Each structure stands twice: as C-alpha cells, then as structure tokens.
Amino acid sequence: MTIRPIIPQDKEKLFRLLTQRGTFNEKEIEVAMEVIEDSLLYPEKEEYYTFCALNDCDELAGFLCFGPIPMTDGCYDLYWIAVDEKFSQNGVGEKLLEKMEGFAMNKKARRIYVDTSSTDPSTAARSFYKKYGFKVIAVLDDFYRKGDHKVIFIKTLKRDKVS
C-alpha cells in the first residue's frame, strides 16, 4: 500500500469513491470535490492536505483530507475519509490515519477533531473513529436536520498529555 498526496488525475476516481457507498449526500460530495480542487490548486495555502492510498496495482483504495483549524494552536480537522468497498477491512483507513497523524505531528499538531452524522449510514464511520482512539466529546442535537445529530470526536496526539 502506497500513501501519497493526490494529483489532478485522481479527481475522477475520488468522485467515484465518494459516491460509491451512499454514505455522503449530494451536497457533501459537492463540498468534498471543492475541497479536493482547492487542495490541488492552492497547496501553498496549507488549508487542506489530501492523501490517497493506492494498492500494488496503482488502484485508488481510499483517501483522506484534513487541515489546520483556523485561529487554533495545533488543532486539525479531519474533513473526509473514504475507503473503496473492495478494500474495506484491509487496513486502508488505518494507514491513512497514520499518515495524517504523522504529518500533523510534524506540523506541531496537538489534537485532531472529526465530526459525523448520528444516522445509520455513518454507523461504520463512528465505530472506525472509536476503534482508532477518537473519543466523542459532544453531540449537537438536530444539527444537520431534525433527528440527525452532529457527533464530534477528538483525538489527542501523544505530544499533548491533556485531553
């Protein structure tokens, strides 16, 4: 498995990946593609970092996008993570998280936040975050729409001992 920054030729594959499972709605996919485009067009801004995982045959297995939270000291948001169905349960998500954490720590990150929906399509995501050391710190009721709460997770990186 190879983890590398995305390149413009990945965009079509990333779009297919985002639409594959039905986890993300149309608006979420649109925003994800805008963020992907921004990360490619303006890397010097360092607002978004986007990496993809490729298998030994150079097939796109997954991707993630994260970036520093403006006006914070060492806090990052994990904006998107997705793994192709055929590579699910093969450690792709874990490898992407490891890449993100190492990269963020090199940038003096202390904490990584991620939020997701409380609805059924996001059950696997919530389980995944918990499995890899993220803890729920808040639930904002009816945030996205009535009955769809925003679940906020945090992971404190090793150099920061206070959670």
C-alpha positions as CSV (number, residue, x, y, z in Angstrom):
1,M,0.0,0.0,0.0
2,T,1.3,3.4,-1.0
3,I,0.1,6.7,0.6
4,R,0.8,9.8,-1.4
5,P,-0.6,13.3,-2.0
6,I,-3.5,13.3,-4.5
7,I,-2.8,14.6,-8.0
8,P,-5.2,16.1,-10.6
9,Q,-5.5,12.8,-12.4
10,D,-7.1,11.3,-9.2
11,K,-10.2,13.6,-9.3
12,E,-12.5,11.3,-11.3
13,K,-11.6,8.3,-9.1
14,L,-12.1,10.3,-6.0
15,F,-15.6,11.4,-7.2
16,R,-16.5,7.7,-7.8
17,L,-15.1,6.8,-4.4
18,L,-17.3,9.4,-2.7
19,T,-20.4,8.3,-4.4
20,Q,-19.8,4.5,-4.1
21,R,-21.4,3.6,-0.8
22,G,-24.2,6.2,-0.5
23,T,-22.6,7.5,2.8
24,F,-22.3,11.0,1.5
25,N,-25.3,13.0,0.2
26,E,-25.1,15.2,-3.0
27,K,-24.2,18.4,-1.1
28,E,-21.5,16.6,0.9
29,I,-19.9,15.2,-2.3
30,E,-20.1,18.6,-3.9
31,V,-18.2,20.2,-1.0
32,A,-15.7,17.4,-0.9
33,M,-14.9,17.9,-4.5
34,E,-14.5,21.7,-3.9
35,V,-12.1,21.0,-1.1
36,I,-10.2,18.5,-3.2
37,E,-9.9,21.1,-6.0
38,D,-8.7,23.7,-3.6
39,S,-6.1,21.4,-2.2
40,L,-4.8,20.8,-5.7
41,L,-5.0,24.4,-6.9
42,Y,-3.6,26.2,-3.8
43,P,-1.3,23.9,-1.9
44,E,0.8,26.9,-0.8
45,K,-2.2,28.0,1.4
46,E,-1.8,24.8,3.5
47,E,-5.6,24.9,4.3
48,Y,-6.2,21.3,3.2
49,Y,-3.9,18.3,2.9
50,T,-5.3,15.4,0.8
51,F,-3.7,12.0,0.6
52,C,-4.7,8.8,-1.2
53,A,-3.9,5.2,-0.7
54,L,-3.0,3.0,-3.7
55,N,-2.7,-0.7,-3.8
56,D,0.2,-2.6,-5.5
57,C,-1.7,-2.3,-8.9
58,D,-2.0,1.5,-8.5
59,E,-5.7,1.3,-7.8
60,L,-7.2,4.0,-5.6
61,A,-8.1,2.3,-2.4
62,G,-9.0,5.3,-0.3
63,F,-8.3,8.9,0.6
64,L,-8.5,11.5,3.3
65,C,-8.5,15.2,3.6
66,F,-7.6,17.2,6.7
67,G,-6.3,20.6,7.7
68,P,-5.5,23.1,10.4
69,I,-8.4,24.7,12.2
70,P,-8.0,28.5,11.7
71,M,-7.3,30.5,14.9
72,T,-6.2,27.5,16.9
73,D,-2.9,26.4,18.2
74,G,-2.2,22.9,16.8
75,C,-5.8,21.7,16.2
76,Y,-6.7,20.0,13.0
77,D,-10.0,18.8,11.4
78,L,-10.3,15.5,9.6
79,Y,-12.7,16.6,6.9
80,W,-13.1,13.5,4.7
81,I,-12.0,9.9,4.8
82,A,-13.3,7.2,2.4
83,V,-12.2,3.7,1.5
84,D,-13.2,1.8,-1.6
85,E,-15.6,-1.1,-0.8
86,K,-13.3,-3.7,-2.3
87,F,-10.5,-2.6,0.0
88,S,-12.7,-2.4,3.1
89,Q,-11.4,-4.2,6.2
90,N,-7.8,-4.3,4.7
91,G,-6.3,-1.6,6.9
92,V,-6.5,1.2,4.3
93,G,-8.3,3.6,6.7
94,E,-5.8,2.9,9.4
95,K,-2.8,3.6,7.1
96,L,-4.4,6.9,6.0
97,L,-5.0,7.9,9.6
98,E,-1.3,7.0,10.5
99,K,-0.1,9.2,7.6
100,M,-2.3,12.1,8.7
101,E,-1.2,11.9,12.3
102,G,2.5,11.7,11.5
103,F,2.1,14.6,9.0
104,A,0.1,16.7,11.5
105,M,2.5,16.0,14.4
106,N,5.4,17.2,12.1
107,K,3.3,20.4,11.8
108,K,3.1,20.7,15.6
109,A,-0.5,19.4,15.8
110,R,-1.9,18.6,19.3
111,R,-5.4,17.4,18.5
112,I,-7.4,16.2,15.6
113,Y,-11.2,16.7,15.5
114,V,-13.7,14.9,13.3
115,D,-17.4,15.1,13.2
116,T,-20.0,12.9,11.6
117,S,-23.7,12.3,11.5
118,S,-25.6,10.3,14.0
119,T,-27.7,8.5,11.3
120,D,-27.3,4.8,10.2
121,P,-25.2,5.5,7.1
122,S,-22.5,6.9,9.4
123,T,-22.5,4.0,11.9
124,A,-19.4,2.4,10.4
125,A,-17.6,5.8,10.5
126,R,-18.4,6.3,14.2
127,S,-17.1,2.8,15.0
128,F,-14.0,3.4,13.0
129,Y,-13.1,6.6,14.8
130,K,-13.6,5.0,18.2
131,K,-11.5,2.0,17.2
132,Y,-8.6,4.3,16.3
133,G,-8.6,6.3,19.5
134,F,-11.1,9.1,18.8
135,K,-13.4,9.9,21.7
136,V,-16.9,11.5,21.5
137,I,-16.7,15.0,23.1
138,A,-20.1,16.4,22.0
139,V,-23.3,15.7,20.3
140,L,-25.2,18.6,18.8
141,D,-28.9,17.5,18.6
142,D,-30.7,18.1,15.3
143,F,-27.7,19.8,13.8
144,Y,-27.9,18.7,10.2
145,R,-31.6,18.2,10.2
146,K,-34.2,17.1,12.7
147,G,-33.1,13.7,14.1
148,D,-29.7,13.9,12.5
149,H,-27.2,15.0,15.2
150,K,-23.6,16.1,14.8
151,V,-21.3,13.8,16.7
152,I,-17.9,15.4,17.4
153,F,-14.8,13.3,18.1
154,I,-11.3,14.3,19.3
155,K,-8.0,12.5,19.3
156,T,-5.2,14.0,21.4
157,L,-1.9,13.3,19.8
158,K,1.0,12.0,22.0
159,R,2.9,15.2,22.5
160,D,-0.2,16.8,24.2
161,K,-0.9,15.0,27.5
162,V,-4.1,16.9,28.4
163,S,-7.4,15.8,26.7
